Amino acid sequence: MARPTRRPGNLPAEATSFVGRRRELAELRSKLGAARFVSLVGPGGVGKSRLAIRVATDLARGFKGGAWLVELAEVRDPGLVANAALAALDLRDQAATEPLALLLSYLRDKEILLVLDNCEHLLEAAAQLVSGVVKVAPGVRVITTSREPLSVPGEHVVPVPPLELPADNETEALAQLRQNEAVMLFTERAAAAAGKFELTASNQSAVADLCRRLDGLPLAIELAAVRTRVLTTEQILQRLDNRFGLLTGGSRAALPRHQTLQTTIDWSHDLLSGDEQTLLRRLCVFAGRFTLEDVEGVCSSEDVRASRMLDLLSSLVDKSLVNREDTKRLACYRLHETMRDYSSLKLREAGEVEVTGQRCVEYYLSRCRRSEEQARHRLAEWLEWMELEIDNVRAVLRHCLSQGDVSLGLDLAGALYWYWVTRGTAEGARWLDELLASEGGSHALHASAYYLRGFLANLQADPTTARPWFERAAATARDSGQAALLSRTLSQASIAENMAGRRLSARRMLDEAEAVAMDVDDVAVKLGLLQARTLNSLFTGDLEAARSTSTEGVRLSREADEPYRLEMMLMNQGSAALIAGDVDASKAPFAESLRIARSIDDRIAQYYLLDALGCHAAGAGKARLAAHLLGAAETVRTGAGARIIPTIAPLIIQARKSAVAALGQSNFEKGFEAGKRLARDAAVRLALGEPEVAAVVTDGAGAKLLGKREGEVASLVAHGLSNKQIGARLFISEHTVDSHVRSILNKLGFNSRVQIAAWMASSQH
């Protein structure tokens, strides 16, 4: 049975079903038909985010590239708005291109729906991003949510009011009341909270009155509905009315909506135990998602022990005051923005801002330092954890900058070494630049930061920037007697010199690195030397030396159990063999390296290895596969904002010539373009010849099995269209399309639409 194809995008499956908003949904759909940019504007707690996600979910299939959500609630630094968008679009800040420039370059020819959620605290940066998108990407539509407009030319504002209220009378029919938006929400949430709740003739008056009393504010309604676990609707209404009456002197109309929400949260807060209140206010210190371990490390104290945190946190989740999310391995949590604001207020009132903030700084610095060994040996697992925590770590880095605590900030930035290398190269360089600019001179304690800054420049293929940082790191390491760091610095500096074409200087630095390392017993130093020797040999054309040193590097990396360095050494080994013309010997190291690159999601390595395996395919007489892989590599490379690595450039030129000679220019270009359209995961699987896509590389015989109409259907499946959309395009019924799809799957021996798409990509020549 065919699995349904997944549309591009990252929209979450809503934790709770969407109710109401008929007018706003219709208005938003209508405006997006003509406008490039629509902003949903309204106060906190009215459900702007949920409305935006619902609309994007409904409209996603109308966009070839799908719909994508950029969550900005947890981004506190305006300079990281573009980074957040890159991450949401599954792009990678792993090269020298500025994040905003990379984003705009990627979106230029795309047809997607982009949702920027919670922009109110980043208005200027969000406006800059949206302006750029509207200017350069005509196929992109943008929805933003904010408490105020972005004031960007072409902005169409859709106000988001509270939910529709029930009529203010006692005669409204029960069936009619069940269709009211606010009542629907309360009933749904109460049923979810209490396990069983129904709107009946006996409680309809209390439910309607409660929804009116809460002004149709979704968050307030949800908080009240949770209380049906222990109270009747009438009891909830009575208690809230008593609280409102204290503020308004009994006048039910005198309370502004923002105070309605505040009062409802106050009521929920006051019903908490003292320890629950303490935990809730301390949770605001987390800028992003957090785990139970984080809560135990940051929020516990003498008065609230870590051993109690699980029960307290579970209670806050049950009361809808904290939201739970799940990642692959960990349960994590987050605060709704309105609850974060409220908790921050309570933390200030308790006089705990400074002590809780300092505890958070110390916790993340200690946790990142302790995890450095894990990062070296279990990198994929560490990266998953860091991606969950990165917003919290960024907040700590910003705190270090604002407080002038440069040493602490540099220690933390250094502990994120592997994150910057594989996930945020430009971001890491930016943090280091800001911290080191505040340093006020060279210090022995910061020599490793100078080295890291130069290394990140090397990864960005920017030897001009790298050179002064390596000079500074080397001078400081010499003066302070840090031999291991000096050798590593000189090894990387020699690579930078080779990239810049300064061969003699590179050789001198490598010789010194080797001399310094003679008295150092350090695996990182040895691997750094082997990497530098291999690249130096490749640059100078000494292929025998390159093969020898890379083979030794592979052996030592395996012994050290360091996946990233093994990935690099295998790339070197494969490259040395391929350049030497030993096509057969190059494939195994390239394939193993690509499997590692996939496991740690290293996009630069994936691009290089797709190109390398494309070159291998061309050399092995598989011209069609070569065209696909070279095209796929181009897409992955541009998605990471990377330049073509010099060592692979001449091999790519030769591979293209060989494939064109075998296929003809027109057929090569078709294959190349088909490869560019492959999803990255499909391209990697194709390169590795994995079973699910092994049939992709055919001699074209499969195409003869399909009739004309089946070929048309297969082509539209490859473009991500649903059966309904295909039927509309070809003027046939959805049932007929389904029959054609099943026939195609049977004829080609496939079991998924993904395989059809991959096969079509390979057959278009």
Secondary structure, DSSP 4 states (H G I P E B T S, - for coil): -PBPPPPSB-PPPPSS-----HHHHHHHHHHHHH-SEEEEE--TTS-HHHHHHHHHHHHGGGSTT-EEEEE-TT---GGGHHHHHHHHTT--B-SSS-HHHHHHHHHTT---EEEEE--GGGHHHHHHHHHHHHHH-TT-EEEEEESS----TTEEEEE--PPPPPPSSS---HHHHTT-HHHHHHHHHHHHHHS-----TTTHHHHHHHHHHTTT-HHHHHHHHHGGGTS-HHHHHHHHHHHHHHHHTT-TT-S-HHHHHHHHHHHHHHTS-HHHHHHHHHGGG-SS-B-HHHHHHHT--SSS-GGGHHHHHHHHHHTTSSEEEE-SS-EEEE--HHHHHHHHHHHHHTT-HHHHHHHHHHHHHHHHHHTHHHHHHSHHHHHHHHHHHHHHHHHHHHHHHHHT-HHHHHHHHHHTHHHHHHTBHHHHHHHHHHHHHTT-S--GGGHHHHHHHHHHHHHTT-HHHHHHHHHHHHHHHHHHT-HHHHHHHHHHHHHHHHHTT-HHHHHHHHHHHHHHHTT---HHHHHHHHHHHHHHHHHHT-HHHHHHHHHHHHHHHHHHT-HHHHHHHHHHHHHHHHHTT-HHHHHHHHHHHHHHHHHHT-HHHHHHHHHHHHHHHHHTT-HHHHHHHHHHHHHHHHHTTPPPPTTTHHHHHHHHHHHHHHH-HHHHHHHHHHHHHS-HHHHHHHHHT-HHHHTTS--SGGGGGS-HHHHHHHHHHHTT--HHHHHHHHT--HHHHHHHHHHHHHHHT--BHHHHHHHHHHH--
